[in-house]
Amino acid sequence: MNKDELKGKIEKAKGYVKEEVGEAIGDRELEERGREQRNLGKAQEKFGEVRRKVGEAVKEAGEKISGE
């Protein structure tokens, strides 16, 4: 897990909490902000995942080229 994946997971969690609190107290604006934050967190987490996989593929290719 890299920094982007971790930050994404944290943003998703914070968004979820805001969404649930907004729903519980009837604050639709807070609920929507939470949903947006959760979706941004998902995107950041996915970006981190792709970034990690690309890095792993590059490392693996480099090892194959160098014969390690």
Secondary structure, 3 states (H helix, E strand, C coil): CCHHHHHHHHHHHHHHHHHHHHHHHCCHHHHHHHHHHHHHHHHHHHHHHHHHHHHHHHHHHHHHHHCC
